[in-house]
Amino acid sequence: MIGRVEEAGIRPPRRDHPRPRPAPGRLAAMVALEQVRGFVMVAEEGSFRRAAQRLRMTQPPLSRQIQKLERDIGVELFDRGQRQVRLTPAGEVFLIEARRLLALAEGAPDTARLVAAGGAGTVRIGFTAASGFGFLGRLLNHIEQGLPGVEVVLREMVSSVQFENLRSGALDLALARPPFDRAEFDCELVHSERLVLALPEAHPLVAPDPIAVEELSGETLLVYAPGPARYFADLVAGILAAVPYTSTHELTQVHTMLALVAAGRGLALVPETACHLHPDGVRFRPLDGVEDPVVLYAVWRRDCANPALPRVVRLLDSLPPAH
């Protein structure tokens, strides 16, 4: 019947229901800053009259503000005496949060302006495991010194996955290896180093002087997986193109290679910064006559909307050199 009455343009009689008490999660949205500010003033003055004078308003509107605040919260915040107003236990707790809320509100405009200018906010940086051996730490220290208001979120992943995350917007900046589409991304070369040979400490080829790649003929080598570690796989394959060798395992991460070198599973060509790990049971030798460097790029989308990213990119040019 009600449905037919509404369709005829006649509203059914309204029934008055008590207004439900707001759920705790909705209280923050229902409390106005004017109410909070008035509450803090009354708490500090211990008097509605003096608080109203500080707020440059009359006492009745202030009293109504506090009463509405108490109704919205569902507790009494003040014990109201004839000469003085005192906080209830609930009021004492609420005063702490109220002051915190006012401080946040007062600082919010400055924070918003800082974020818009790129001086605050969050930058999500992807990195390869090998870049963490030396370059990543220097970059993070430089960002912390130059942009203390910017939070950095780190995500370790291989280069190809970093590029996918740049496209989807899940990353702002990638520390990655080639190849990548330079028509799609902006980039800057941030690090270059040599490859070195990693050997088990008891291997007959262990020596302090550089080794020619021809001396690796007939040796067992750990190699890089051509899919996820395409850059290193192509680089090493080019260096060893004329050298006959045996390969045992295809791997992705340098630290895994070093662990297997220590176990005697083979030799490996790794970035020179891997020496900083000082792995037990592993020795390193420079490669003689190998000019191909290992390169690392900072890569980002041209249309990235994060205002902090351009300031992080500008810091790359002033990054202190490695010691």
C-alpha positions as CSV (number, residue, x, y, z in Angstrom):
1,M,0.0,0.0,0.0
2,I,2.8,2.4,0.8
3,G,4.3,2.0,-2.6
4,R,1.0,2.8,-4.3
5,V,0.4,5.9,-2.1
6,E,3.9,7.2,-3.0
7,E,3.2,6.6,-6.7
8,A,0.0,8.7,-6.4
9,G,2.0,11.6,-5.1
10,I,0.8,11.3,-1.5
11,R,3.5,10.9,1.1
12,P,2.7,8.5,4.0
13,P,2.7,10.0,7.5
14,R,6.2,10.4,9.0
15,R,7.1,8.8,12.2
16,D,9.5,10.4,14.5
17,H,12.4,8.2,15.5
18,P,15.2,9.0,17.9
19,R,18.4,10.0,16.1
20,P,20.9,7.1,16.3
21,R,24.1,7.9,18.1
22,P,26.9,8.2,15.5
23,A,29.4,5.3,15.2
24,P,32.8,6.0,16.7
25,G,34.4,6.0,13.2
26,R,32.2,8.9,12.2
27,L,32.9,11.2,15.1
28,A,36.0,12.9,13.5
29,A,33.9,13.9,10.6
30,M,31.1,15.3,12.8
31,V,33.3,17.4,15.1
32,A,34.0,20.9,13.8
33,L,37.3,22.7,14.4
34,E,35.3,25.6,16.0
35,Q,33.9,23.2,18.6
36,V,37.4,21.7,19.3
37,R,38.9,25.1,19.6
38,G,36.2,26.3,21.9
39,F,36.6,23.1,24.0
40,V,40.4,23.7,24.4
41,M,39.8,27.3,25.4
42,V,37.3,26.4,28.1
43,A,39.6,23.6,29.4
44,E,42.5,26.1,29.6
45,E,40.6,28.9,31.2
46,G,38.4,26.8,33.5
47,S,35.6,29.2,32.6
48,F,33.1,29.7,29.8
49,R,33.1,33.4,30.3
50,R,36.9,33.8,30.1
51,A,37.1,31.4,27.2
52,A,34.4,33.3,25.3
53,Q,36.4,36.5,25.9
54,R,39.6,34.9,24.4
55,L,37.5,33.8,21.4
56,R,35.9,37.2,21.0
57,M,32.4,35.8,21.2
58,T,29.6,35.8,23.7
59,Q,29.2,33.0,26.2
60,P,25.8,31.5,25.1
61,P,27.0,30.4,21.6
62,L,30.2,28.9,23.1
63,S,28.1,27.0,25.7
64,R,25.9,25.6,22.8
65,Q,29.0,24.6,20.9
66,I,30.3,22.6,23.8
67,Q,26.9,21.0,24.5
68,K,26.7,19.9,20.9
69,L,30.2,18.5,21.0
70,E,29.3,16.5,24.1
71,R,26.1,15.2,22.4
72,D,28.0,14.2,19.3
73,I,30.7,12.4,21.3
74,G,28.2,10.9,23.8
75,V,30.1,11.8,27.0
76,E,30.3,14.8,29.3
77,L,33.6,16.6,28.9
78,F,33.2,19.1,31.8
79,D,32.0,19.1,35.4
80,R,30.2,22.4,35.6
81,G,30.5,24.1,39.0
82,Q,29.2,27.5,40.1
83,R,32.7,29.1,40.1
84,Q,34.9,26.8,38.0
85,V,34.6,24.3,35.2
86,R,36.7,21.2,35.5
87,L,37.4,18.5,33.0
88,T,36.0,15.0,33.5
89,P,38.3,12.0,33.0
90,A,37.0,11.7,29.5
91,G,37.5,15.4,28.9
92,E,41.2,15.1,30.0
93,V,41.8,12.4,27.4
94,F,39.9,14.3,24.7
95,L,42.0,17.4,25.5
96,I,45.1,15.6,24.4
97,E,43.6,14.6,21.1
98,A,42.0,18.0,20.6
99,R,45.3,19.8,20.9
100,R,46.8,17.3,18.4
101,L,44.0,17.9,16.0
102,L,44.3,21.6,16.1
103,A,48.1,21.4,15.6
104,L,47.5,19.2,12.5
105,A,44.9,21.6,11.2
106,E,47.2,24.6,11.6
107,G,50.1,22.9,9.9
108,A,48.1,21.4,7.1
109,P,48.3,24.4,4.7
110,D,52.1,24.6,5.0
111,T,52.3,20.8,4.4
112,A,50.1,21.1,1.4
113,R,52.2,23.9,-0.1
114,L,55.4,21.9,0.6
115,V,54.0,18.8,-1.1
116,A,52.9,20.8,-4.1
117,A,56.4,22.3,-4.4
118,G,57.9,18.8,-4.2
119,G,59.6,19.3,-0.8
120,A,57.4,16.7,0.9
121,G,55.5,13.6,0.0
122,T,56.4,10.1,-1.0
123,V,58.6,8.8,-3.8
124,R,58.5,5.1,-4.7
125,I,61.8,3.9,-6.0
126,G,62.4,0.5,-7.5
127,F,65.9,-1.0,-7.5
128,T,67.8,-4.2,-8.6
129,A,69.5,-6.2,-5.9
130,A,72.9,-5.4,-7.4
131,S,72.3,-1.7,-7.2
132,G,71.8,-2.1,-3.5
133,F,75.5,-3.0,-3.0
134,G,76.8,0.6,-3.3
135,F,74.7,3.1,-5.2
136,L,71.4,2.9,-3.5
137,G,72.7,3.7,0.0
138,R,74.5,6.9,-1.3
139,L,71.3,8.0,-3.1
140,L,69.1,7.5,0.0
141,N,71.5,9.5,2.1
142,H,71.6,12.3,-0.4
143,I,67.8,12.4,-0.6
144,E,67.5,12.5,3.2
145,Q,69.9,15.4,3.4
146,G,68.5,17.4,0.4
147,L,64.8,16.6,0.8
148,P,64.2,15.7,4.5
149,G,60.4,16.0,4.0
150,V,60.3,13.4,1.3
151,E,59.7,9.8,2.3
152,V,61.2,7.1,0.1
153,V,59.4,3.7,-0.3
154,L,61.8,1.0,-1.7
155,R,60.7,-1.9,-3.8
156,E,63.3,-4.5,-4.9
157,M,62.6,-6.0,-8.4
158,V,64.4,-6.9,-11.6
159,S,64.6,-4.3,-14.3
160,S,61.9,-5.6,-16.6
161,V,59.4,-5.6,-13.7
162,Q,60.4,-2.1,-12.7
163,F,59.5,-0.8,-16.2
164,E,56.1,-2.5,-15.9
165,N,55.5,-0.8,-12.6
166,L,56.6,2.6,-14.0
167,R,53.9,2.2,-16.7
168,S,51.2,1.3,-14.2
169,G,52.1,4.1,-11.9
170,A,53.1,1.8,-9.1
171,L,56.7,3.3,-9.2
172,D,57.9,6.8,-9.6
173,L,61.6,6.1,-10.2
174,A,63.4,2.9,-11.4
175,L,67.1,2.1,-10.8
176,A,67.4,-0.3,-13.6
177,R,69.5,-1.8,-16.4
178,P,69.0,-1.5,-20.1
179,P,67.3,-2.2,-22.5
180,F,64.3,0.1,-22.2
181,D,62.4,2.4,-24.5
182,R,63.9,5.8,-24.4
183,A,61.0,7.2,-26.4
184,E,58.8,6.2,-23.6
185,F,60.9,7.0,-20.5
186,D,63.3,9.7,-19.5
187,C,66.6,8.5,-18.0
188,E,69.9,9.4,-16.6
189,L,73.1,7.3,-16.3
190,V,73.8,7.2,-12.5
191,H,76.5,4.5,-12.1
192,S,79.1,2.6,-14.1
193,E,81.5,0.0,-13.0
194,R,83.6,-3.0,-14.2
195,L,82.8,-6.7,-14.2
196,V,85.1,-8.9,-12.1
197,L,85.6,-12.6,-11.9
198,A,84.4,-14.3,-8.7
199,L,86.2,-17.6,-7.8
200,P,86.1,-20.1,-5.0
201,E,89.0,-19.2,-2.6
202,A,90.8,-22.5,-3.3
203,H,90.5,-22.3,-7.1
204,P,93.9,-22.5,-9.0
205,L,93.1,-19.3,-10.9
206,V,93.0,-17.2,-7.7
207,A,95.6,-14.4,-8.1
208,P,95.9,-10.6,-7.5
209,D,96.6,-9.6,-11.1
210,P,94.0,-9.2,-13.9
211,I,92.9,-12.3,-15.8
212,A,92.3,-12.6,-19.5
213,V,89.0,-14.1,-20.5
214,E,90.8,-16.7,-22.6
215,E,92.1,-18.2,-19.4
216,L,88.5,-19.2,-18.6
217,S,88.4,-21.7,-21.5
218,G,87.1,-25.0,-20.3
219,E,86.0,-23.6,-16.9
220,T,82.6,-24.1,-15.3
221,L,80.7,-20.8,-15.1
222,L,77.5,-19.7,-13.5
223,V,75.5,-17.6,-16.0
224,Y,72.6,-15.2,-15.9
225,A,69.1,-16.2,-16.8
226,P,68.3,-14.5,-20.2
227,G,64.8,-13.6,-19.2
228,P,64.7,-11.7,-15.9
229,A,68.5,-11.0,-16.0
230,R,68.6,-10.1,-19.7
231,Y,71.1,-7.2,-19.3
232,F,73.8,-9.3,-17.6
233,A,73.1,-12.3,-19.7
234,D,73.7,-10.4,-22.9
235,L,76.7,-8.6,-21.5
236,V,78.5,-11.8,-20.3
237,A,77.6,-13.7,-23.4
238,G,79.3,-11.0,-25.5
239,I,82.4,-11.0,-23.4
240,L,82.7,-14.8,-23.5
241,A,81.6,-15.2,-27.1
242,A,84.9,-16.7,-28.2
243,V,85.6,-18.7,-25.0
244,P,84.4,-22.3,-24.7
245,Y,83.1,-23.0,-21.2
246,T,80.6,-25.1,-19.3
247,S,77.6,-23.6,-17.6
248,T,75.8,-25.2,-14.7
249,H,73.1,-22.9,-13.4
250,E,71.1,-19.9,-14.8
251,L,70.6,-17.4,-12.0
252,T,69.1,-13.9,-11.6
253,Q,70.6,-12.4,-8.4
254,V,74.3,-11.6,-7.9
255,H,74.2,-12.6,-4.2
256,T,72.9,-16.1,-5.2
257,M,75.8,-16.4,-7.6
258,L,78.3,-15.5,-4.9
259,A,76.8,-18.1,-2.6
260,L,77.2,-20.8,-5.3
261,V,80.7,-19.7,-6.1
262,A,81.6,-20.1,-2.4
263,A,80.1,-23.6,-2.6
264,G,82.4,-24.5,-5.5
265,R,79.6,-24.7,-8.1
266,G,81.5,-22.6,-10.6
267,L,83.0,-19.2,-11.5
268,A,81.0,-16.0,-12.2
269,L,81.3,-12.6,-13.7
270,V,79.8,-10.1,-11.3
271,P,79.7,-6.2,-10.8
272,E,82.7,-4.9,-9.0
273,T,80.6,-3.5,-6.2
274,A,79.9,-7.2,-5.2
275,C,83.3,-7.1,-3.7
276,H,81.9,-4.9,-0.9
277,L,79.9,-7.8,0.4
278,H,83.1,-9.6,1.4
279,P,81.5,-13.1,1.0
280,D,83.3,-15.9,2.8
281,G,85.0,-18.4,0.5
282,V,85.1,-16.1,-2.5
283,R,88.0,-14.3,-4.2
284,F,87.8,-11.7,-7.0
285,R,90.1,-10.9,-10.0
286,P,89.8,-8.0,-12.4
287,L,89.3,-8.8,-16.1
288,D,92.1,-7.9,-18.4
289,G,91.1,-6.0,-21.6
290,V,87.3,-6.0,-20.9
291,E,86.0,-2.5,-21.7
292,D,82.2,-3.1,-21.5
293,P,81.0,-1.4,-18.3
294,V,78.1,-2.4,-16.1
295,V,75.7,0.5,-16.2
296,L,72.8,1.6,-14.0
297,Y,70.2,4.2,-15.0
298,A,67.6,6.2,-13.2
299,V,64.4,5.9,-15.3
300,W,61.1,7.6,-14.9
301,R,57.9,8.4,-16.9
302,R,57.8,11.8,-18.6
303,D,54.2,12.3,-17.5
304,C,54.7,11.3,-13.8
305,A,52.5,13.7,-11.7
306,N,54.4,13.3,-8.4
307,P,55.7,16.8,-7.6
308,A,58.6,15.4,-5.5
309,L,60.0,13.4,-8.4
310,P,61.6,16.3,-10.3
311,R,63.4,17.4,-7.2
312,V,64.7,13.9,-6.5
313,V,65.9,13.7,-10.2
314,R,67.8,17.0,-9.8
315,L,69.6,15.6,-6.8
316,L,71.1,12.9,-9.0
317,D,73.5,15.5,-10.6
318,S,74.9,16.4,-7.2
319,L,75.3,12.9,-5.8
320,P,78.6,12.5,-4.1
321,P,81.0,10.0,-5.7
322,A,81.6,6.6,-4.3
323,H,84.6,6.3,-1.9
